[in-house]
Amino acid sequence: MFRNLITVLLFTVFAFAAGQVATTQPATAGTDEAAAAAKADGENPDAADTADAYPFTDLAPDSYWMPAKGTGDTTDHVDWMFYTILGLAAFCFLAISIVVLYLVWRYRHRDGHKAESSAKNNPTLEVVWTVIPAIICVFIFVGGWKGYLSMTTAPGDAMQIEVSAGVESKWAFTYNKGEETLETAELHVPVDRAVKLKMRSKDVVHSFSVPSFRKKQDVVPGRYSYLWFEADTPGVYRVYCAEYCGDSHSQMKTQVVVHKSGGYEKWLNAEFKKGETDCLNFEGQEQTDCFIAQGKEIYMAKGCIGCHTLDGVAGAGPSFKGIWGETREFTDGTSGVVDEDYIRESIFEPMVKIRTGFGPVMPSFEGKLTDKDIDALNNWLKTL
């Protein structure tokens, strides 16, 4: 009894001491880099607002218990409920421990004292320890319910972004601009604007989690899940999958970039302009270099890096290093040469020819890549 009590007390002391050390660290990392980027952006108002202009805001926690906050009201509510329940638990633990210690001392065995045959009833005490916990539970329920409603009811004017989860442990975010769409591997949002995520899973159950926003929502195959937030602090925040989803669960992480006022629009326009670059406007080596650079950008932007490495070591899919012109065996017993036709078919109809030794996990990019995109990828693959 005494040993357990001492252990818990020592742990609590060390925990709070560690929390104080953590909170005395600089609030953000890379402040100088962020300031330099902001200055450069100010000198060029048309410059794209990129994630490099922001530090990881949630590197330094608000306390030992919680990461830095990136949103306002809903975050405050979650923190308030957490600390309330934590305080009640700590109070009950200390109160019960003190009472137990007192009773052990008060009713210890002593010569000349005879123990009673049975304990006496105390109706008043029984009513007290029933009514008070009941009131506390009602208080916690009402507070939690009000917070739940505010966290799950998105404003009517919220900006919507589509999120897809799965396919070898990665997130994909889709933005619309008129009839055009843009897909990225990291989430970008404007500051001080409600954002609603429409999420779906392509394989198993995942859970979209942003600790700094105090938000977490399961993403289940076969139906849509929704989550909303309104970030009030520009910066970069970590995104995790909080539901075990397979061997690569630990790799299913990305980031959400909260752009300062006006920065999101600059970033979005710059990203769409990347896709508008027509390498056919160049000639000779300049055209070739343009295709190569554009091909690598597509490889990064479309999430190919999550399955196909460039170092010759196979991942969930074959490595891209040195594959051009090589003959590959397929699971149906046939073989083929890696050329323009094979690359195109593998991207638009990946289930037609599946490489031996790999599973049928490649999603189709039909409608997501243009013929120019495929040409750029082919030119880039030839250089690896």
Sequence and secondary structure as in RCSB ss.txt:
>XXXX:A:sequence
MFRNLITVLLFTVFAFAAGQVATTQPATAGTDEAAAAAKADGENPDAADTADAYPFTDLAPDSYWMPAKGTGDTT
DHVDWMFYTILGLAAFCFLAISIVVLYLVWRYRHRDGHKAESSAKNNPTLEVVWTVIPAIICVFIFVGGWKGYLS
MTTAPGDAMQIEVSAGVESKWAFTYNKGEETLETAELHVPVDRAVKLKMRSKDVVHSFSVPSFRKKQDVVPGRYS
YLWFEADTPGVYRVYCAEYCGDSHSQMKTQVVVHKSGGYEKWLNAEFKKGETDCLNFEGQEQTDCFIAQGKEIYM
AKGCIGCHTLDGVAGAGPSFKGIWGETREFTDGTSGVVDEDYIRESIFEPMVKIRTGFGPVMPSFEGKLTDKDID
ALNNWLKTL
>XXXX:A:secstr
 HHHHHHHHHHHHHHHHHHHHHHTS S S HHHHHHHHHHHHH TTS   GGGS BGGGS SSSSS    BSHHH
HHHHHHHHHHHHHHHHHHHHHHHHHHHHHHHT   TT    SS    HHHHHHHHHHHHHHHHHHHHHHHHHHHH
HH   TT EEEEEEEETTTEEEEEEEETTEEEEESSEEEETTS EEEEEEESSS EEEEEGGGTEEEEE BTS E
EEEE B S EEEEEEE S  STTGGG EEEEEEE TTHHHHHHHHHHHHHH  GGGS HHHHHHHHHHHHHHHHH
HTTGGGT  SSS   SS   TT TT EEEBTTS EEE SHHHHHHHHH TTTS BTTS S     TTTS HHHHH
HHHHHHTT 
